[in-house]
Amino acid sequence: MGLSIHYSGIFNRGLSGASLSEMIDEVQDIVEIYKWQYTIYEREFPPNSFDKEAYDDKIYGISFTPPECETINMCFLSNGRMSSLPNLKFFGNPTDETHKKYLYMLSVKTQFAGSNTHKLIIHLFKYLSEKYFQDFKVIDEGQYWETGDEKILEANFKRYNELMNLFGSALENIPIKSTETFEEYFERIIKIIHRKRNQ
């Protein structure tokens, strides 16, 4: 729960002059300006590894973590598709085919980092996607990716903050009944929150 950005894509190796190492250097320069923590993984893709479904057990790219924010992965598998180290560990060898789709789904919660950090991330995504990615898709719960409108972003942050405050307050002030399951308890809390928001 909390305002997030969801994204996926493929490294565009076909772009003239685009290289993973160059992308890593650019991201590293930016995150060092903001003094964000980062981790660099493999800097070069293996030869002839793209256009394949198979991938090795390594991560390629860079991840970074702004304050009060989840880690942002500008990382890929050897086949060029965006992923992350946790995704590879949890979904890299799925026994259930339905779990395979999660390997390539990335998201970052920016709720506690605030709207300024959210905007920086979106602007970085726009810059990198034009230069290095293909089939880059973003679902921005703040709607800044789609609109570029700071007022809409601020309104969405405010709405999420109010919702989280209501939920936290409800958990503190409304005890679970001895006859309720956790599912029934949360359903009851959500109904109360909806009623309060619509008053």
MORATA-V696848 format. One record per residue. N is the residue number from 1. RES is the residue in one small letter. SS is DSSP state (alpha for helix, beta for strand, coil for the rest). PHI is phi in whole degrees, 0 to 359 (999 if undefined). Layout:
n=N res=RES ss=SS phi=PHI
n=N res=RES ss=SS phi=PHI
//
This chain:
n=1 res=m ss=coil phi=999
n=2 res=g ss=coil phi=132
n=3 res=l ss=coil phi=299
n=4 res=s ss=beta phi=221
n=5 res=i ss=beta phi=242
n=6 res=h ss=beta phi=247
n=7 res=y ss=beta phi=206
n=8 res=s ss=beta phi=202
n=9 res=g ss=beta phi=173
n=10 res=i ss=beta phi=226
n=11 res=f ss=beta phi=290
n=12 res=n ss=coil phi=269
n=13 res=r ss=coil phi=292
n=14 res=g ss=coil phi=285
n=15 res=l ss=coil phi=293
n=16 res=s ss=coil phi=292
n=17 res=g ss=coil phi=82
n=18 res=a ss=coil phi=280
n=19 res=s ss=coil phi=224
n=20 res=l ss=alpha phi=298
n=21 res=s ss=alpha phi=300
n=22 res=e ss=alpha phi=295
n=23 res=m ss=alpha phi=299
n=24 res=i ss=alpha phi=301
n=25 res=d ss=alpha phi=300
n=26 res=e ss=alpha phi=295
n=27 res=v ss=alpha phi=296
n=28 res=q ss=alpha phi=301
n=29 res=d ss=alpha phi=302
n=30 res=i ss=alpha phi=293
n=31 res=v ss=alpha phi=291
n=32 res=e ss=alpha phi=290
n=33 res=i ss=alpha phi=301
n=34 res=y ss=coil phi=272
n=35 res=k ss=coil phi=59
n=36 res=w ss=coil phi=272
n=37 res=q ss=beta phi=290
n=38 res=y ss=beta phi=211
n=39 res=t ss=beta phi=226
n=40 res=i ss=beta phi=257
n=41 res=y ss=coil phi=255
n=42 res=e ss=beta phi=298
n=43 res=r ss=coil phi=261
n=44 res=e ss=coil phi=225
n=45 res=f ss=coil phi=287
n=46 res=p ss=coil phi=295
n=47 res=p ss=coil phi=296
n=48 res=n ss=coil phi=56
n=49 res=s ss=coil phi=260
n=50 res=f ss=coil phi=281
n=51 res=d ss=coil phi=60
n=52 res=k ss=coil phi=234
n=53 res=e ss=coil phi=280
n=54 res=a ss=coil phi=288
n=55 res=y ss=coil phi=209
n=56 res=d ss=coil phi=270
n=57 res=d ss=coil phi=261
n=58 res=k ss=coil phi=249
n=59 res=i ss=coil phi=248
n=60 res=y ss=beta phi=239
n=61 res=g ss=beta phi=126
n=62 res=i ss=beta phi=216
n=63 res=s ss=beta phi=234
n=64 res=f ss=beta phi=211
n=65 res=t ss=beta phi=226
n=66 res=p ss=coil phi=292
n=67 res=p ss=coil phi=302
n=68 res=e ss=coil phi=60
n=69 res=c ss=coil phi=233
n=70 res=e ss=coil phi=288
n=71 res=t ss=coil phi=289
n=72 res=i ss=beta phi=257
n=73 res=n ss=beta phi=255
n=74 res=m ss=beta phi=255
n=75 res=c ss=beta phi=235
n=76 res=f ss=beta phi=218
n=77 res=l ss=coil phi=271
n=78 res=s ss=coil phi=296
n=79 res=n ss=coil phi=276
n=80 res=g ss=coil phi=91
n=81 res=r ss=beta phi=274
n=82 res=m ss=beta phi=299
n=83 res=s ss=beta phi=200
n=84 res=s ss=coil phi=206
n=85 res=l ss=alpha phi=298
n=86 res=p ss=alpha phi=299
n=87 res=n ss=alpha phi=298
n=88 res=l ss=alpha phi=296
n=89 res=k ss=alpha phi=293
n=90 res=f ss=alpha phi=277
n=91 res=f ss=alpha phi=236
n=92 res=g ss=coil phi=292
n=93 res=n ss=coil phi=231
n=94 res=p ss=coil phi=290
n=95 res=t ss=coil phi=274
n=96 res=d ss=coil phi=252
n=97 res=e ss=alpha phi=301
n=98 res=t ss=alpha phi=293
n=99 res=h ss=alpha phi=280
n=100 res=k ss=alpha phi=299
n=101 res=k ss=alpha phi=296
n=102 res=y ss=alpha phi=290
n=103 res=l ss=alpha phi=301
n=104 res=y ss=alpha phi=253
n=105 res=m ss=coil phi=258
n=106 res=l ss=beta phi=242
n=107 res=s ss=beta phi=205
n=108 res=v ss=beta phi=219
n=109 res=k ss=beta phi=273
n=110 res=t ss=coil phi=251
n=111 res=q ss=coil phi=314
n=112 res=f ss=coil phi=272
n=113 res=a ss=coil phi=282
n=114 res=g ss=coil phi=98
n=115 res=s ss=alpha phi=290
n=116 res=n ss=alpha phi=295
n=117 res=t ss=alpha phi=294
n=118 res=h ss=alpha phi=304
n=119 res=k ss=alpha phi=298
n=120 res=l ss=alpha phi=301
n=121 res=i ss=alpha phi=297
n=122 res=i ss=alpha phi=297
n=123 res=h ss=alpha phi=296
n=124 res=l ss=alpha phi=295
n=125 res=f ss=alpha phi=302
n=126 res=k ss=alpha phi=298
n=127 res=y ss=alpha phi=297
n=128 res=l ss=alpha phi=293
n=129 res=s ss=alpha phi=294
n=130 res=e ss=alpha phi=289
n=131 res=k ss=alpha phi=264
n=132 res=y ss=alpha phi=232
n=133 res=f ss=beta phi=246
n=134 res=q ss=beta phi=228
n=135 res=d ss=beta phi=50
n=136 res=f ss=beta phi=278
n=137 res=k ss=beta phi=240
n=138 res=v ss=beta phi=229
n=139 res=i ss=beta phi=244
n=140 res=d ss=beta phi=255
n=141 res=e ss=coil phi=293
n=142 res=g ss=coil phi=273
n=143 res=q ss=coil phi=65
n=144 res=y ss=alpha phi=282
n=145 res=w ss=alpha phi=303
n=146 res=e ss=alpha phi=281
n=147 res=t ss=alpha phi=253
n=148 res=g ss=coil phi=67
n=149 res=d ss=coil phi=263
n=150 res=e ss=alpha phi=293
n=151 res=k ss=alpha phi=293
n=152 res=i ss=alpha phi=295
n=153 res=l ss=alpha phi=300
n=154 res=e ss=alpha phi=299
n=155 res=a ss=alpha phi=296
n=156 res=n ss=alpha phi=291
n=157 res=f ss=alpha phi=298
n=158 res=k ss=alpha phi=298
n=159 res=r ss=alpha phi=298
n=160 res=y ss=alpha phi=295
n=161 res=n ss=alpha phi=297
n=162 res=e ss=alpha phi=297
n=163 res=l ss=alpha phi=297
n=164 res=m ss=alpha phi=293
n=165 res=n ss=alpha phi=295
n=166 res=l ss=alpha phi=298
n=167 res=f ss=alpha phi=295
n=168 res=g ss=alpha phi=298
n=169 res=s ss=alpha phi=297
n=170 res=a ss=alpha phi=297
n=171 res=l ss=alpha phi=297
n=172 res=e ss=alpha phi=287
n=173 res=n ss=alpha phi=256
n=174 res=i ss=coil phi=241
n=175 res=p ss=coil phi=285
n=176 res=i ss=coil phi=285
n=177 res=k ss=coil phi=279
n=178 res=s ss=coil phi=297
n=179 res=t ss=coil phi=269
n=180 res=e ss=coil phi=268
n=181 res=t ss=coil phi=276
n=182 res=f ss=alpha phi=299
n=183 res=e ss=alpha phi=298
n=184 res=e ss=alpha phi=295
n=185 res=y ss=alpha phi=298
n=186 res=f ss=alpha phi=292
n=187 res=e ss=alpha phi=299
n=188 res=r ss=alpha phi=294
n=189 res=i ss=alpha phi=297
n=190 res=i ss=alpha phi=298
n=191 res=k ss=alpha phi=296
n=192 res=i ss=alpha phi=296
n=193 res=i ss=alpha phi=299
n=194 res=h ss=alpha phi=301
n=195 res=r ss=alpha phi=296
n=196 res=k ss=alpha phi=296
n=197 res=r ss=alpha phi=291
n=198 res=n ss=coil phi=267
n=199 res=q ss=coil phi=283
//
